[in-house]
Amino acid sequence: MRHLYIYVLFLIAACAVQCGENVSDNSTKHSGNGNAQQTTAPKSHFRLEVVAQNPDAYGVCGDVYDLKVLADTAIVPDSVRFLVDGVQVAAYSADTQYVLDTKKLRVGGIRLSAEAVYGGKTEYLSASIKLKSDIEPRRLTYKVVNRFPHDRAAYTQGLVFDNGVMYESTGLNRKSSLRKVGFEKGDILQSIALGDEYFGEGLAIDGDRLIQITWKNHKGFVYDKNSFSKLHEFDISTEGWGLVLHNDTLILTDGSENLYFVDKNSFGTFKIMQVYDSNGPVKMLNELEIVDNLLFANIYQSDLVAVIDIPTGKVLSYIDFAGLLPSSMYADDTDVLNGIAYDSKNKRLYVTGKNWPQLFQVEIPNF
């Protein structure tokens, strides 16, 4: 029996050694088979260099940059294409340098890229720059033309004017709503409550549709303008702050300097731009309105409304609404300026705030 026991131990040990050798062999063969399982990325021959760029500072629209395709050896590419924000600006068969004048570019982060062809293969190169606005924004003030009652309990988030009435989106969990308001008397003509879990935010109107977004739920709702019946829901990828319709495209803010351009039917984001003034990015963009093809954006937690050139993202002016609501009308729940609506037919601008007892019709002198 003892001899049998020793013999069994010998077999187990031999098997373990053999199995270990097999694993080692398989591992060696697997890792050594470089031709069959190549995991190393092909070596790049070129790089895109942006000359005169300070990586720690913003440029200014109007600055000139030299874009150069450089090789790590004496290789010369057969051809080169230069692109700015994905659009070709130059193509050469011999030259590997392009002079970029940024005078007509938008502000914010600009994607620079190049495609270098060598030996029938294309290498894709990228870089970026950030541009501040070359415009010093004007400082504008306001003149109150008229005052109207406004529901002090309305935590105003979105405000739009349409055919003599206003539609209003209000916020706060368990208090959010969509309303139709007879603004001259402050009457709530129609109203529906959002679910308790939703915090209502920006509001836009598109024909017979009302489009409302929520804050952190990543949800938006489409309603029939007349009945307030919900037509469908949609998802948004960011927080929802402000919303407006411009030239059949929705523009959405999320509290940063970004403007998100959203298809009004599929609700997919197809472009992102930034808003900059002469000092840099303008953050906390909130409630939006279109006034004569310019974008008005309330800057949250301030009395300022930025007037923005939509194609470039440049701030042209700041309207300072400080003192608009008299201090005698403040209550414990009175919050900041928020809510801009424009009557494009009669050229009338209306402004209010969160839990404000009044809605103001205002004019902007020298606008």
Order of alpha helices (4+ residues) and beta strands (2+ residues): alpha-beta-beta-beta-beta-beta-beta-beta-beta-beta-beta-beta-beta-beta-beta-beta-beta-beta-beta-beta-beta-beta-beta-beta-beta-beta-beta-beta-beta-beta-beta-beta
